[in-house]
């Protein structure tokens, strides 16, 4: 169950995210901690923020971007990725503005 990082409350509510995601922080994982990840290592784990929404943060991956090209503050676009027929996850890629 998600909790507030500040007060540890589990009182949560859905909010509509703004259309301005960007990288708040990220790391590159070089060692697969499970055999299922061996083929995708290295990969990134990123904290994505939505500045207009103030406190909304989401842990995800940045796709279609080389690890050396990632940068804090990079503008992103949301991509819904179907990882199997019954499971869709939010991922992000650099926005067109970030690529120019």
C-alpha positions in Angstrom: 0.0 0.0 0.0 1.4 3.4 -0.9 2.1 5.9 1.9 3.0 9.5 2.1 6.8 9.9 2.3 6.4 12.9 4.7 3.9 11.7 7.3 3.5 8.0 6.5 -0.3 8.4 6.0 -2.0 5.8 3.9 -4.9 8.2 3.1 -4.5 8.5 -0.6 -6.6 9.8 -3.5 -6.5 9.6 -7.2 -5.7 12.9 -9.0 -5.5 13.7 -12.7 -1.8 14.3 -13.5 -0.7 17.3 -15.5 0.8 16.9 -19.0 4.3 18.0 -18.0 6.2 15.0 -16.6 10.0 15.4 -16.1 12.8 13.4 -14.5 13.2 14.2 -10.8 15.9 11.6 -10.1 17.1 8.4 -11.7 19.6 5.6 -11.4 21.1 3.1 -13.8 21.0 -0.5 -12.7 23.9 -2.6 -14.0 23.4 -5.8 -12.2 20.3 -7.9 -12.7 18.8 -8.9 -9.3 16.5 -11.4 -11.1 17.1 -13.7 -14.1 14.1 -12.1 -15.8 16.1 -8.8 -16.0 19.3 -10.2 -17.4 18.4 -9.4 -21.0 17.5 -5.7 -20.2 20.5 -4.8 -18.0 21.6 -2.1 -17.8 18.2 -0.4 -17.2 17.0 2.7 -15.5 14.7 3.4 -12.6 13.4 7.0 -12.5 11.3 9.1 -10.2 9.0 11.2 -12.5 7.4 14.3 -11.2 4.5 16.3 -12.6 5.4 19.9 -11.6 2.0 21.5 -12.2 0.5 18.8 -9.9 3.1 19.7 -7.2 3.5 16.5 -5.1 2.7 13.7 -7.6 5.7 11.4 -8.1 5.8 8.1 -9.9 8.6 5.5 -10.1 8.9 4.2 -13.6 11.4 3.6 -16.5 12.5 5.9 -19.3 12.4 4.1 -22.6 13.9 4.9 -26.0 16.8 6.8 -24.3 20.4 5.8 -23.8 21.5 5.9 -20.2 24.1 8.7 -20.9 21.3 10.9 -22.4 19.1 10.9 -19.2 19.1 14.1 -17.3 17.3 15.5 -14.2 14.7 17.9 -15.5 14.3 16.1 -18.9 10.9 16.6 -20.3 9.0 13.4 -20.8 5.9 11.9 -22.5 3.8 9.2 -21.0 3.7 5.8 -22.9 1.3 3.0 -21.8 3.2 -0.3 -22.4 1.5 -3.6 -22.6 4.0 -6.0 -21.0 1.5 -8.9 -21.3 -2.1 -9.1 -22.5 -3.6 -8.3 -19.1 -0.9 -6.0 -17.7 -0.3 -2.4 -18.9 2.3 -0.2 -17.1 3.1 3.6 -17.4 6.5 4.2 -18.9 8.0 7.4 -20.2 10.2 8.6 -23.1 11.9 11.9 -23.8 9.4 14.3 -25.2 9.9 15.8 -28.6 11.0 19.1 -27.0 13.7 17.2 -25.0 15.1 15.6 -28.2 15.7 18.9 -30.0 
